[in-house]
C-alpha cells in the first residue's frame, strides 16, 4: 500500500465504525422502545402524522419487510454481508469516496447486525424468534407500506449510498482511461 493511501483507508474505516456504531445503537434502542411501549394489550399505535406515519408494533418472523418467508440462516447471511462489506472497503482504493463509502458500508453493517441481534435474541411469548418492526407508512392510494424498523432504513440508505459511490468510481475510472488513450 502506498503511504499516501493510508489516510484514505484509515478515514474510510473510521467513517465505517462511526456509522455502524451510531446506527446499531439507534436501531437497538428504538426496537427496545417499541417492544416496551407499543407491544401487548396496553400498547397502542402512536400516530405521528395522521394518514401518513405511525408507530405500531409488529413482530416479523419473515424477512425483507415481512414479504419473504422466514430466514433459517441469519448468521450465514450476516457473515456474507460482512465479507462483502470488507471486500468493498478494501478493494476500492480511490480517494474520492473514501469516507462516504465507509459510512455507507457502516450503515449496511448496522442494519444487518441490528436485525441479526433480533433474529438470534428476540423471542415472543410463543417462543418464536423474530424482528421488531414498528414504523408504518400509509401510502396516498390507500395502502400501507410493510412495517419496518431503523435497521431496514439503514440498510436501504446504506445500499443507495454505496451504489452511488461505486457509480462515481466507475465514471472516474472511465474518464481516466479515456484520458490515457487520447
C-alpha positions in Angstrom: 0.0 0.0 0.0 1.3 3.4 -0.9 1.9 5.8 2.0 -0.5 8.4 0.7 -3.3 5.8 0.7 -3.1 5.1 4.4 -5.1 8.2 5.5 -7.8 7.4 2.9 -8.1 3.8 4.2 -8.0 5.0 7.8 -10.7 7.6 7.2 -12.9 5.0 5.4 -12.6 2.6 8.4 -13.2 5.4 10.9 -16.4 6.5 9.0 -17.4 2.9 8.9 -17.0 2.4 12.6 -18.8 5.7 13.5 -21.8 5.0 11.2 -22.0 1.3 12.3 -21.8 2.2 16.0 -24.3 5.0 15.8 -26.7 3.2 13.6 -26.7 0.0 15.6 -27.2 1.9 18.8 -30.1 3.8 17.4 -31.7 0.6 16.0 -31.4 -1.4 19.2 -32.7 1.5 21.3 -35.7 2.1 19.1 -36.6 -1.6 18.9 -36.4 -1.9 22.7 -38.7 1.2 22.9 -41.2 -0.4 20.6 -41.0 -3.7 22.4 -41.7 -2.0 25.8 -44.1 0.7 24.7 -46.1 -0.5 21.7 -46.4 -4.3 22.3 -49.0 -6.1 24.3 -52.6 -5.5 25.4 -51.9 -1.9 26.6 -49.8 -0.9 23.6 -51.5 1.4 21.1 -50.2 2.8 17.8 -48.6 6.2 18.1 -49.9 8.4 15.3 -47.0 10.7 14.3 -48.6 12.2 11.2 -52.3 11.3 10.6 -52.9 9.2 7.5 -49.1 9.2 6.7 -46.9 7.8 9.5 -47.5 5.9 12.7 -45.5 3.7 15.1 -47.2 0.4 15.6 -45.7 -2.9 16.9 -45.2 -5.8 14.6 -43.2 -9.0 15.2 -41.7 -10.0 11.9 -41.0 -13.7 11.6 -40.1 -13.4 7.9 -37.6 -11.1 6.1 -37.5 -8.3 3.6 -40.3 -6.2 5.2 -42.1 -9.4 6.0 -42.7 -10.2 2.3 -40.2 -13.1 2.1 -40.6 -16.3 4.2 -38.7 -16.9 7.5 -34.9 -17.0 7.2 -33.4 -20.1 8.8 -29.7 -19.0 8.5 -29.4 -15.4 9.8 -25.8 -15.9 11.0 -24.8 -17.1 7.5 -26.4 -14.0 5.9 -24.7 -11.7 8.3 -21.3 -13.3 7.7 -21.8 -13.0 3.9 -22.8 -9.4 4.3 -19.7 -8.7 6.5 -17.4 -10.3 3.9 -18.9 -8.2 1.1 -18.6 -5.0 3.1 -15.0 -5.8 3.9 -14.3 -6.5 0.3 -15.9 -3.3 -0.9 -14.0 -1.2 1.6 -10.6 -2.8 1.0 -10.8 -3.5 -2.8 -11.5 0.1 -3.8 -8.6 2.4 -3.4 -9.6 5.8 -4.9 -9.7 8.7 -2.5 -12.8 10.4 -3.9 -15.4 8.4 -2.0 -13.4 7.1 1.0 -15.3 8.4 4.0 -18.7 8.3 2.3 -18.2 4.8 1.1 -17.1 3.8 4.7 -20.2 5.4 6.1 -22.4 3.7 3.6 -20.8 0.3 4.5 -21.2 1.1 8.2 -25.0 1.8 7.7 -25.3 -1.6 5.9 -23.4 -3.3 8.7 -25.5 -1.6 11.4 -28.7 -2.7 9.7 -27.6 -6.3 9.2 -26.3 -6.5 12.8 -29.4 -5.0 14.3 -31.7 -7.4 12.6 -29.3 -10.3 13.3 -29.5 -9.3 17.0 -33.3 -9.6 17.0 -33.3 -12.9 15.0 -31.0 -14.5 17.5 -32.1 -13.0 20.8 -35.6 -11.6 20.5 -38.3 -14.1 21.4 -42.0 -13.6 21.6 -44.4 -15.1 24.1 -44.8 -18.2 21.8 -41.0 -18.9 21.8 -40.6 -17.7 18.2 -37.6 -15.7 17.1 -38.2 -12.6 15.0 -37.5 -8.9 14.4 -39.3 -6.0 15.9 -40.8 -3.7 13.3 -42.8 -0.6 14.2 -42.6 2.1 11.5 -45.7 2.1 9.3 -46.1 4.4 6.4 -49.6 4.9 4.8 -49.4 5.4 1.0 -51.6 8.1 -0.7 -53.6 5.5 -2.7 -54.9 3.8 0.5 -52.5 1.0 1.1 -49.7 0.7 3.7 -46.0 0.0 3.1 -45.0 -3.1 5.1 -43.9 -2.3 8.6 -40.1 -1.8 9.1 -37.6 -0.6 11.6 -34.5 1.6 11.8 -32.2 -1.3 10.7 -34.2 -1.7 7.5 -33.9 2.0 6.8 -30.2 1.9 7.5 -29.8 -1.0 5.0 -31.7 0.8 2.3 -29.9 4.2 2.8 -26.5 2.4 3.0 -27.0 0.4 -0.2 -28.2 3.5 -2.1 -25.1 5.5 -0.9 -22.8 2.6 -1.7 -24.2 2.2 -5.2 -23.8 6.0 -5.7 -20.2 6.0 -4.6 -19.4 2.9 -6.7 -21.1 4.5 -9.7 -18.9 7.6 -9.2 -15.8 5.4 -9.1 -16.8 3.8 -12.4 -17.2 7.2 -14.0 -13.8 8.4 -12.7 -12.1 5.2 -14.0 -13.7 5.7 -17.4 -12.6 9.4 -17.6 -9.1 8.3 -16.5 -8.9 5.6 -19.2 -10.2 7.9 -21.9 -7.6 10.5 -21.0 -4.8 7.9 -21.2 -6.0 6.6 -24.6 -6.4 10.1 -26.1 
